[in-house]
Amino acid sequence: MKILTKKSGLRGTLTVPGDKSISHRAIMFGALAEGTTTVHGFLKGADCLSTIDCFRRMGISIEEIDDTIYVHGKGLHGLSESISILDVGNSGTTTRLISGILAGQTFSSVLSGDASLNTRPMKRIMTPLSMMGADIESCKGNGCAPLVIKGKPLKAIHYNSPVASAQVKSCVLLAGLYADGETSVTEPALSRDHTERMLRSFGADIRSEGCTCTISPPETLHAQHIEVPGDISSAAFFIVAGLITPDSEIRIQNVGINPTRAGILNVCQAMGADITLENKREEGGEPVADLLVRSSQLIGTVIQGDIIPTLIDELPVIALMACFAKGETIIRDAHELRVKESDRIEIVSRNLQAMGADVIPTDDGFIINSTFGKEQIPALHGADIECSLDHRIAMTFSVAGINASGETRILDSDCVDVSYPGFFGEIGKLYK
């Protein structure tokens, strides 16, 4: 449990952990490539370590020397059958992406995770994989893990995904590595494109046009050196802390600003935030910058439509930010929040209400501070925060706690280790 009290004047420079999405993919694609892939800046959170463990169980040698991960790839057809269940922990990314890879192998696999993971919807990948001829079953018949995947030859398809999901898109594209022709995915809106960017760097023939992505099965993938930028999903907590905490100035170095991920920056701009992007550059095909964040007078906005997939993981802390904006903020089209590590619409609303915020949950989002025109924004007060073991909830309400009167107690705070093991130490440095 962590106890937080009200602070002001957050100041300092920090570097957030490596991007979780890119870290997962670097291990997976490195395992399927010929040669040794080196990964610098890898996120050593529990989710990404689950990916490493799964590939080690399938015969891939993965070493850590100093700050670099070495993935000794065996090629597209070099994986071997695990003698035990592949434990995906709490990682939905591991589960959904690795399923696409396993569907085209010559062996069978069983995937299972923790209690939370095993309640998350997997039908969204089972449907397109089955269309490709994959043999994939939910052990309990409920469309969730544990999953049994019996590898077999796959056929190419054009899949019209009902959801804009990078995990669904990536699963189908990775299965497409083993298909008998071109496989394509069309989404209702463009989701994050780390898979496309990185597969292209590994030598895959992958093309994007609008919301459609197409891959042709390659003969081989080639090992790469991957520089993992800082994760904007982790930076988001310090962005919001810097904006809503009085007299603050925080510089966050080396943050990935991929436009399919950086929707929070657009929302902050619409709300009047003082954020400057410095030292913009490109590393390993990914745009990167340093962010200078200063305390700001924020205004409410409407967040909906195609921007939602670019900030879905940041919506809990954006909802907190909206509590400090003058006027009303409405978040729509975020149904995906219902099926994350927790029901984030329900749990964010409940905890913000416990702290005195004016928040109304909806089926697909929130209405926040629906008191447009009032001069005074209601102050938050401390509360006991139940996180349902969801790392993003714990970090969101830690930021809330340093902007609330009294004590805020994060009851299951250890769950931050999933994506940001050093989070509490880092935030403590800013107000010492």
C-alpha positions as semicolon CSV with decimal commas, in nm:
position;residue;x (nm);y (nm);z (nm)
1;M;0,000;0,000;0,000
2;K;0,117;0,353;-0,080
3;I;0,000;0,667;0,102
4;L;0,008;1,000;-0,083
5;T;-0,060;1,354;0,033
6;K;-0,104;1,687;-0,142
7;K;0,205;1,842;-0,302
8;S;0,295;2,136;-0,522
9;G;0,596;2,243;-0,723
10;L;0,684;1,917;-0,899
11;R;1,018;1,978;-1,068
12;G;1,280;1,767;-1,236
13;T;1,391;1,571;-1,539
14;L;1,315;1,205;-1,584
15;T;1,318;0,922;-1,835
16;V;1,026;0,682;-1,835
17;P;1,065;0,308;-1,902
18;G;1,079;0,172;-2,253
19;D;0,763;0,144;-2,460
20;K;0,573;-0,171;-2,362
21;S;0,426;-0,234;-2,706
22;I;0,763;-0,202;-2,880
23;S;0,939;-0,415;-2,616
24;H;0,695;-0,704;-2,667
25;R;0,734;-0,692;-3,043
26;A;1,114;-0,669;-3,036
27;I;1,131;-1,002;-2,852
28;M;0,871;-1,173;-3,073
29;F;1,008;-1,058;-3,407
30;G;1,367;-1,114;-3,295
31;A;1,278;-1,474;-3,211
32;L;1,138;-1,524;-3,563
33;A;1,433;-1,359;-3,738
34;E;1,761;-1,507;-3,857
35;G;2,049;-1,391;-3,639
36;T;2,076;-1,203;-3,312
37;T;1,850;-0,903;-3,246
38;T;1,973;-0,655;-2,986
39;V;1,722;-0,452;-2,785
40;H;1,826;-0,145;-2,587
41;G;1,580;0,028;-2,354
42;F;1,366;-0,285;-2,308
43;L;1,087;-0,250;-2,050
44;K;1,157;-0,496;-1,769
45;G;0,798;-0,495;-1,647
46;A;0,606;-0,812;-1,569
47;D;0,412;-0,812;-1,898
48;C;0,720;-0,800;-2,120
49;L;0,898;-1,055;-1,904
50;S;0,605;-1,288;-1,973
51;T;0,681;-1,257;-2,345
52;I;1,047;-1,344;-2,284
53;D;0,948;-1,646;-2,075
54;C;0,711;-1,778;-2,343
55;F;0,975;-1,765;-2,616
56;R;1,240;-1,919;-2,393
57;R;1,000;-2,208;-2,336
58;M;0,983;-2,248;-2,714
59;G;1,358;-2,283;-2,747
60;I;1,474;-1,924;-2,804
61;S;1,789;-1,815;-2,622
62;I;1,739;-1,466;-2,478
63;E;2,018;-1,304;-2,276
64;E;2,049;-0,982;-2,078
65;I;2,395;-0,826;-2,066
66;D;2,420;-0,487;-1,897
67;D;2,128;-0,284;-2,041
68;T;2,087;-0,482;-2,361
69;I;1,869;-0,782;-2,444
70;Y;2,005;-1,029;-2,699
71;V;1,747;-1,241;-2,881
72;H;1,909;-1,529;-3,069
73;G;1,650;-1,587;-3,339
74;K;1,592;-1,920;-3,509
75;G;1,389;-1,803;-3,806
76;L;1,020;-1,820;-3,890
77;H;1,011;-2,197;-3,847
78;G;1,259;-2,234;-3,561
79;L;1,026;-2,241;-3,261
80;S;0,978;-2,571;-3,079
81;E;0,692;-2,707;-2,872
82;S;0,689;-2,606;-2,505
83;I;0,673;-2,895;-2,260
84;S;0,459;-2,682;-2,030
85;I;0,178;-2,428;-2,051
86;L;0,289;-2,090;-2,188
87;D;0,223;-1,857;-1,895
88;V;0,126;-1,513;-2,032
89;G;0,077;-1,363;-1,685
90;N;-0,136;-1,048;-1,702
91;S;-0,038;-0,962;-2,059
92;G;-0,312;-0,931;-2,319
93;T;-0,052;-0,824;-2,576
94;T;0,149;-1,141;-2,524
95;T;-0,163;-1,356;-2,548
96;R;-0,315;-1,206;-2,861
97;L;0,004;-1,155;-3,063
98;I;0,162;-1,488;-2,980
99;S;-0,163;-1,663;-3,078
100;G;-0,114;-1,544;-3,435
101;I;0,238;-1,685;-3,438
102;L;0,139;-2,017;-3,280
103;A;-0,151;-2,070;-3,520
104;G;0,093;-2,135;-3,807
105;Q;0,339;-2,363;-3,626
106;T;0,375;-2,741;-3,660
107;F;0,304;-2,809;-3,293
108;S;0,037;-2,751;-3,028
109;S;0,043;-2,496;-2,747
110;V;-0,160;-2,401;-2,441
111;L;-0,176;-2,035;-2,332
112;S;-0,296;-1,932;-1,988
113;G;-0,252;-1,632;-1,759
114;D;-0,356;-1,495;-1,424
115;A;-0,716;-1,461;-1,305
116;S;-0,759;-1,120;-1,470
117;L;-0,611;-1,224;-1,805
118;N;-0,827;-1,535;-1,817
119;T;-1,143;-1,322;-1,813
120;R;-1,049;-1,099;-2,107
121;P;-1,215;-1,150;-2,447
122;M;-1,021;-1,365;-2,692
123;K;-1,302;-1,428;-2,941
124;R;-1,182;-1,116;-3,120
125;I;-0,869;-1,307;-3,227
126;M;-1,021;-1,653;-3,237
127;T;-1,267;-1,545;-3,509
128;P;-1,014;-1,422;-3,769
129;L;-0,767;-1,700;-3,690
130;S;-1,041;-1,958;-3,742
131;M;-1,122;-1,792;-4,075
132;M;-0,759;-1,856;-4,169
133;G;-0,802;-2,224;-4,089
134;A;-0,644;-2,215;-3,744
135;D;-0,739;-2,469;-3,479
136;I;-0,789;-2,255;-3,167
137;E;-1,020;-2,332;-2,876
138;S;-1,111;-2,176;-2,544
139;C;-1,068;-2,449;-2,282
140;K;-1,370;-2,331;-2,086
141;G;-1,578;-2,254;-2,393
142;N;-1,624;-1,892;-2,282
143;G;-1,410;-1,719;-2,545
144;C;-1,133;-1,655;-2,292
145;A;-0,799;-1,811;-2,201
146;P;-0,679;-2,077;-2,136
147;L;-0,647;-2,131;-2,511
148;V;-0,541;-2,447;-2,693
149;I;-0,381;-2,377;-3,031
150;K;-0,295;-2,665;-3,263
151;G;-0,066;-2,528;-3,532
152;K;-0,153;-2,599;-3,894
153;P;-0,117;-2,447;-4,244
154;L;-0,303;-2,119;-4,276
155;K;-0,486;-1,955;-4,565
156;A;-0,471;-1,586;-4,649
157;I;-0,777;-1,371;-4,580
158;H;-0,894;-1,010;-4,590
159;Y;-1,032;-0,945;-4,243
160;N;-1,267;-0,654;-4,169
161;S;-1,211;-0,603;-3,798
162;P;-1,513;-0,476;-3,604
163;V;-1,280;-0,300;-3,357
164;A;-0,980;-0,073;-3,399
165;S;-0,734;-0,286;-3,204
166;A;-0,360;-0,311;-3,260
167;Q;-0,363;-0,647;-3,084
168;V;-0,625;-0,792;-3,319
169;K;-0,457;-0,642;-3,626
170;S;-0,115;-0,766;-3,515
171;C;-0,244;-1,116;-3,441
172;V;-0,382;-1,150;-3,795
173;L;-0,070;-1,001;-3,957
174;L;0,157;-1,235;-3,761
175;A;-0,055;-1,531;-3,867
176;G;-0,014;-1,390;-4,218
177;L;0,359;-1,464;-4,193
178;Y;0,257;-1,831;-4,229
179;A;-0,035;-1,798;-4,473
180;D;-0,052;-1,910;-4,837
181;G;-0,078;-1,559;-4,982
182;E;-0,145;-1,193;-4,898
183;T;-0,330;-1,134;-4,571
184;S;-0,490;-0,798;-4,501
185;V;-0,675;-0,631;-4,214
186;T;-0,911;-0,334;-4,240
187;E;-1,000;-0,146;-3,921
188;P;-1,281;0,104;-3,854
189;A;-1,011;0,349;-3,740
190;L;-0,633;0,334;-3,744
191;S;-0,488;0,167;-3,434
192;R;-0,125;0,189;-3,323
193;D;0,113;0,078;-3,597
194;H;0,421;-0,052;-3,412
195;T;0,381;-0,397;-3,569
196;E;0,383;-0,260;-3,922
197;R;0,682;-0,032;-3,861
198;M;0,892;-0,298;-3,692
199;L;0,806;-0,588;-3,924
200;R;0,902;-0,364;-4,215
201;S;1,242;-0,300;-4,053
202;F;1,289;-0,677;-4,013
203;G;1,238;-0,715;-4,388
204;A;0,872;-0,812;-4,416
205;D;0,669;-0,706;-4,721
206;I;0,400;-0,509;-4,540
207;R;0,198;-0,224;-4,688
208;S;-0,048;0,022;-4,538
209;E;-0,315;0,226;-4,713
210;G;-0,562;0,415;-4,500
211;C;-0,703;0,175;-4,241
212;T;-0,597;-0,137;-4,435
213;C;-0,270;-0,320;-4,383
214;T;-0,147;-0,607;-4,604
215;I;0,135;-0,855;-4,551
216;S;0,291;-1,112;-4,783
217;P;0,458;-1,414;-4,621
218;P;0,837;-1,360;-4,633
219;E;1,101;-1,626;-4,681
220;T;1,292;-1,488;-4,384
221;L;1,313;-1,200;-4,136
222;H;1,650;-1,042;-4,056
223;A;1,780;-0,954;-3,709
224;Q;1,784;-0,586;-3,612
225;H;1,908;-0,345;-3,346
226;I;1,608;-0,194;-3,167
227;E;1,623;0,128;-2,964
228;V;1,307;0,130;-2,753
229;P;1,179;0,486;-2,685
230;G;1,015;0,585;-2,359
231;D;0,653;0,472;-2,332
232;I;0,408;0,759;-2,374
233;S;0,156;0,557;-2,172
234;S;0,398;0,579;-1,878
235;A;0,489;0,940;-1,954
236;A;0,116;1,025;-1,943
237;F;0,109;1,016;-1,563
238;F;0,387;1,273;-1,540
239;I;0,235;1,482;-1,817
240;V;-0,090;1,507;-1,620
241;A;0,092;1,554;-1,287
242;G;0,288;1,844;-1,436
243;L;-0,024;2,007;-1,580
244;I;-0,255;1,984;-1,277
245;T;-0,009;2,024;-0,987
246;P;0,050;2,396;-0,910
247;D;0,390;2,553;-0,980
248;S;0,528;2,249;-1,163
249;E;0,774;2,202;-1,448
250;I;0,873;1,852;-1,559
251;R;1,093;1,748;-1,851
252;I;1,035;1,393;-1,976
253;Q;1,315;1,271;-2,202
254;N;1,312;1,033;-2,499
255;V;0,937;0,976;-2,530
256;G;0,790;0,796;-2,830
257;I;0,543;1,025;-3,008
258;N;0,418;0,787;-3,277
259;P;0,099;0,957;-3,405
260;T;-0,100;0,634;-3,362
261;R;-0,012;0,645;-2,991
262;A;0,020;1,014;-2,904
263;G;-0,346;1,117;-2,894
264;I;-0,299;1,242;-2,537
265;L;-0,082;1,524;-2,671
266;N;-0,363;1,634;-2,904
267;V;-0,612;1,625;-2,616
268;C;-0,378;1,824;-2,393
269;Q;-0,339;2,085;-2,668
270;A;-0,719;2,110;-2,704
271;M;-0,747;2,163;-2,327
272;G;-0,493;2,447;-2,327
273;A;-0,195;2,259;-2,185
274;D;0,154;2,411;-2,180
275;I;0,361;2,131;-2,338
276;T;0,664;2,188;-2,558
277;L;0,813;1,914;-2,777
278;E;1,191;1,950;-2,786
279;N;1,470;1,763;-2,968
280;K;1,231;1,588;-3,208
281;R;1,397;1,305;-3,396
282;E;1,347;0,952;-3,532
283;E;1,498;0,637;-3,380
284;G;1,447;0,294;-3,533
285;G;1,156;0,413;-3,744
286;E;0,975;0,566;-3,444
287;P;0,938;0,942;-3,383
288;V;1,078;1,055;-3,047
289;A;1,093;1,384;-2,852
290;D;1,158;1,536;-2,511
291;L;0,847;1,683;-2,346
292;L;0,857;1,997;-2,131
293;V;0,538;2,018;-1,922
294;R;0,431;2,315;-1,710
295;S;0,130;2,376;-1,484
296;S;-0,165;2,497;-1,689
297;Q;-0,515;2,636;-1,668
298;L;-0,714;2,367;-1,849
299;I;-1,054;2,376;-2,016
300;G;-1,298;2,095;-2,083
301;T;-1,326;1,925;-2,421
302;V;-1,496;1,639;-2,606
303;I;-1,288;1,328;-2,679
304;Q;-1,441;1,085;-2,927
305;G;-1,414;0,910;-3,261
306;D;-1,092;0,816;-3,439
307;I;-0,866;0,965;-3,171
308;I;-0,979;0,707;-2,913
309;P;-0,754;0,419;-3,034
310;T;-0,453;0,654;-3,009
311;L;-0,505;0,716;-2,636
312;I;-0,710;0,425;-2,505
313;D;-0,458;0,337;-2,231
314;E;-0,428;0,700;-2,124
315;L;-0,800;0,761;-2,074
316;P;-0,798;0,690;-1,697
317;V;-0,542;0,963;-1,632
318;I;-0,708;1,190;-1,891
319;A;-1,031;1,149;-1,691
320;L;-0,841;1,266;-1,383
321;M;-0,700;1,562;-1,576
322;A;-1,053;1,657;-1,678
323;C;-1,144;1,693;-1,309
324;F;-0,906;1,991;-1,300
325;A;-1,037;2,154;-1,618
326;K;-1,291;2,433;-1,619
327;G;-1,618;2,317;-1,769
328;E;-1,738;1,983;-1,896
329;T;-1,533;1,705;-2,054
330;I;-1,706;1,421;-2,237
331;I;-1,532;1,099;-2,336
332;R;-1,718;0,879;-2,587
333;D;-1,652;0,571;-2,804
334;A;-1,423;0,411;-2,545
335;H;-1,604;0,077;-2,512
336;E;-1,262;-0,095;-2,498
337;L;-1,211;0,042;-2,146
338;R;-1,467;-0,214;-2,028
339;V;-1,240;-0,508;-2,123
340;K;-0,895;-0,394;-2,014
341;E;-0,711;-0,523;-1,703
342;S;-1,023;-0,405;-1,521
343;D;-1,349;-0,238;-1,622
344;R;-1,176;0,098;-1,632
345;I;-1,494;0,300;-1,684
346;E;-1,647;0,157;-1,369
347;I;-1,336;0,167;-1,152
348;V;-1,220;0,516;-1,258
349;S;-1,569;0,655;-1,197
350;R;-1,605;0,488;-0,860
351;N;-1,269;0,606;-0,731
352;L;-1,302;0,961;-0,863
353;Q;-1,646;0,985;-0,704
354;A;-1,497;0,862;-0,376
355;M;-1,254;1,155;-0,398
356;G;-1,537;1,404;-0,452
357;A;-1,525;1,444;-0,829
358;D;-1,834;1,506;-1,043
359;V;-1,810;1,206;-1,276
360;I;-2,092;1,024;-1,454
361;P;-1,998;0,690;-1,614
362;T;-2,161;0,602;-1,947
363;D;-2,163;0,283;-2,152
364;D;-1,863;0,401;-2,354
365;G;-1,693;0,668;-2,144
366;F;-1,748;0,950;-1,894
367;I;-1,906;1,288;-1,840
368;I;-1,674;1,481;-1,608
369;N;-1,732;1,807;-1,421
370;S;-2,071;1,856;-1,581
371;T;-2,098;2,196;-1,409
372;F;-2,006;2,414;-1,705
373;G;-1,976;2,778;-1,620
374;K;-1,881;2,741;-1,254
375;E;-1,577;2,944;-1,161
376;Q;-1,454;2,709;-0,891
377;I;-1,349;2,355;-0,974
378;P;-1,437;2,120;-0,686
379;A;-1,129;2,011;-0,491
380;L;-1,056;1,641;-0,454
381;H;-1,010;1,483;-0,113
382;G;-0,823;1,170;-0,015
383;A;-0,979;0,824;-0,023
384;D;-0,894;0,455;-0,015
385;I;-0,836;0,346;-0,374
386;E;-0,915;-0,008;-0,489
387;C;-0,724;-0,073;-0,812
388;S;-0,844;-0,426;-0,899
389;L;-0,475;-0,502;-0,959
390;D;-0,477;-0,265;-1,259
391;H;-0,143;-0,083;-1,293
392;R;-0,284;0,217;-1,479
393;I;-0,549;0,273;-1,213
394;A;-0,286;0,266;-0,937
395;M;-0,070;0,524;-1,116
396;T;-0,365;0,746;-1,209
397;F;-0,482;0,771;-0,850
398;S;-0,130;0,826;-0,722
399;V;-0,130;1,143;-0,934
400;A;-0,475;1,222;-0,792
401;G;-0,342;1,172;-0,440
402;I;-0,078;1,444;-0,471
403;N;-0,355;1,681;-0,580
404;A;-0,608;1,594;-0,309
405;S;-0,650;1,708;0,050
406;G;-0,583;1,454;0,322
407;E;-0,445;1,106;0,265
408;T;-0,497;0,892;-0,045
409;R;-0,417;0,526;0,008
410;I;-0,345;0,306;-0,296
411;L;-0,438;-0,031;-0,149
412;D;-0,291;-0,267;-0,411
413;S;-0,007;-0,046;-0,527
414;D;0,235;-0,328;-0,616
415;C;0,047;-0,382;-0,943
416;V;0,240;-0,087;-1,095
417;D;0,525;-0,334;-1,150
418;V;0,340;-0,464;-1,456
419;S;0,455;-0,164;-1,659
420;Y;0,652;0,074;-1,434
421;P;0,844;-0,092;-1,149
422;G;1,013;0,233;-1,037
423;F;0,708;0,458;-1,059
424;F;0,672;0,559;-0,693
425;G;1,042;0,634;-0,656
426;E;1,034;0,850;-0,969
427;I;0,734;1,054;-0,863
428;G;0,886;1,100;-0,515
429;K;1,197;1,258;-0,666
430;L;0,987;1,536;-0,818
431;Y;0,867;1,677;-0,489
432;K;1,164;1,621;-0,257
